[in-house]
């Protein structure tokens, strides 16, 4: 095995990850790497033994890290990767830029990416998950992304190469998104701001935004298109079939399906990753027994279980 590379950024062995996820659960990563800039990331991956797995991580808003932790180098981008550049009708954001901040900056410039305002997480994660709501999705606006490959090469990848599907995209293992460029429709800044304020009010009235959650737990059964728009036009929603299975408010240890929105898995305090995942699997089992529908996880789960 090659000597472990020494980057300019922070490289921390056995770093606990619970405090870096919205659900506040999970064991340590073998290493947590926070690169200083693109060049630092490229150099580190180029020199890292090819047998060592790499896992890019955003702000942990859509993630359960299992209690045994992650046997990999977890890469978390920080301030060197959160710039936002606006030129004419295009906006380029670093992968660590928050979706909400990105949407606000674009709106101030009269560019409509308002659908991202209520989506938690970062631009890198939004691309990976083809994030969307209100009938608009990343796939509708993305032009290309810039990535660092597992071999440490910097390259641009057109959106058409990502094979966007409902809540999914394709990117080789170990590739790290460092920025994304979007093309936007123009709008009046005041109108866009009012639109986002309305979206926020509706979200706060229907979702447990003050609880520890990771957003929607399961994909809607109706979602199957390349943009996910059927999610907004068909009646079959994950929360409906969860309700039909009697799982709204159901609790296991410190984990609970939110009484406010039954497709939100929340940590009521003291939940382990196993509690959360086991509750999700119990929901899946009961929905399948009730409706014959196999719900698919929207929250990513990674790492080793301890039980």
Secondary structure, 3 states (H helix, E strand, C coil): CCCCCCCCCEEEEEEECHHHCCCCCCCEEEEEEECCCHHHHHHHHHHCCCCCCEEEECCCCCEEECCCCEEEEEEECCHHHCCEEEECCEEEEECCCEHHHHHHHHHHCCEECHHHCCCCCEHHHHHHCCCEECCEEHHHHEEEEEEECCCCCEEEEEHHHHCCECCECCCCCCCEEEEEEEECEECCHHHHHHHHHHHHHHHHHHCCCCCEEEEECECCCCCCCCCCCHHHHCCCCHHHHHHHCCCCCCEECCEEECCCCCCEEEECCCCCHHHHHHHHHHHHHHHHHHHCCCCCECCEEECCCCC
